[in-house]
Amino acid sequence: MSERVELAHNAVGRAVPTMVNGKPQIPFLGVAKYQPHGRKAAPAICSNRDYPDNGDKRVADLETALRKCGLRDGMVISNHHHLRDGDKVALMALESAARIGVKDLVWFPSASFPSQKNAIELMEKGVIHHIEGSMNGPLGDYCTQGKMRGMGVLRSHGGRYQAIQDGEVHVDIAVIAAPTADFFWQRGWLAWQVGLWLARFRAGGFDLRGSRNRGHR
């Protein structure tokens, strides 16, 4: 970073920035000295209209999913770190964003690892503006050397949760590694339950009251 940073002293005498990535900051005032106000952040309300008529929300690939989510410049994209240094999903998401052509994303992982070092190339290309989260290995070195265009923000797991809860950070798109995906769960679950009941009924396993026909009278 080449911009001049204005500093203030917090309650323990440490000089800290008063602005971080264009947002005003409140220096640590001391234990129980700061009283937050407002209400917790919450996701938008969605309905069946947000999904295809057949209830199948799956798409062919990650790039298509990001397009359908409306990914655009300056958004916050989040990932979880449960695969740790073996994770490839976060980088796949960021590389997909690069192919879409978006710029200045805020990458908000719960942690980043050496396996994601290619994110440095995406920062140099302007796809990622800065990282907010734990930065390990080459990504940490890159940030420490001041090469990131924005200011890296190191957050603990609890601090990350609080930042989302308090509305300090709004996650636009979260990409999570999962072993499987299925239909929109309400429709899919109901169809599965009805199909299961009919199959058992036809096989004589249930009577109309739902009890098993195993000697019940």
Residue pairs with C-beta under 8 A, 6 or more apart in sequence:
1 146
1 148
1 149
1 150
1 151
5 17
5 19
6 17
6 18
6 19
7 15
7 16
7 17
7 18
8 15
8 16
8 17
8 18
8 27
9 15
9 16
9 27
10 16
10 27
10 28
10 29
11 27
11 28
11 29
11 30
11 33
12 28
16 25
16 27
16 28
17 25
17 151
18 24
18 25
18 27
19 25
20 151
20 153
21 106
21 129
21 130
21 150
21 151
21 153
23 168
26 34
28 34
36 166
38 166
38 167
40 165
40 166
40 167
41 164
41 165
41 166
41 167
41 170
48 55
48 184
48 186
48 187
51 57
51 184
54 183
55 183
55 184
55 186
55 187
55 188
56 183
56 184
57 181
57 183
57 184
58 181
58 182
58 183
59 65
59 68
61 96
62 92
62 93
62 96
62 175
63 96
63 99
63 100
66 93
66 96
66 97
66 100
66 173
67 100
69 172
69 173
71 77
71 97
71 100
71 102
71 172
71 173
72 102
73 102
73 103
73 104
73 105
74 103
74 104
74 105
74 106
74 129
75 102
75 105
75 106
75 172
75 173
76 105
76 106
76 108
76 169
76 170
76 171
76 172
76 173
77 93
77 94
77 97
77 105
77 106
77 107
77 108
77 171
77 172
77 173
77 174
77 175
78 108
78 109
78 110
78 171
78 173
78 174
78 175
79 87
79 89
79 90
79 93
79 107
79 108
79 109
79 110
79 174
79 175
79 176
80 109
80 110
80 174
80 176
80 177
81 87
81 109
81 110
81 111
81 112
81 113
81 134
82 177
83 89
83 177
84 111
84 113
85 113
85 114
85 115
86 115
87 113
87 115
87 116
87 177
88 115
89 175
89 176
89 177
90 107
90 109
90 112
90 116
90 119
90 175
91 115
91 116
91 118
91 119
93 175
94 105
94 107
94 119
94 122
94 127
94 128
95 118
95 122
97 105
97 127
98 122
98 125
98 127
102 127
103 126
103 127
103 129
104 126
104 128
104 129
105 127
105 128
105 129
106 128
106 129
106 130
106 131
106 132
106 150
106 169
107 119
107 128
107 130
107 131
107 132
107 133
108 131
108 132
108 133
108 160
108 169
108 171
109 116
109 131
109 133
109 134
110 133
110 134
110 157
110 160
111 133
111 134
111 136
112 119
112 131
112 133
112 134
112 135
112 136
112 139
113 136
113 137
113 139
114 136
114 137
114 138
114 139
116 139
117 137
117 138
117 139
119 128
119 131
119 139
120 138
120 139
120 142
122 128
123 129
123 130
123 142
123 147
123 148
123 149
126 149
129 149
129 150
130 148
130 149
130 150
130 151
130 152
130 153
131 139
131 143
131 148
131 152
131 153
132 152
132 153
132 155
132 163
132 169
133 153
133 154
133 155
133 160
134 154
134 155
135 143
135 152
135 154
142 148
143 152
155 163
160 169
162 168
163 169
164 170
164 171
182 188
183 191
197 206
197 210
200 206
201 208
204 213
205 212
205 213
206 212
206 213
207 213
207 216
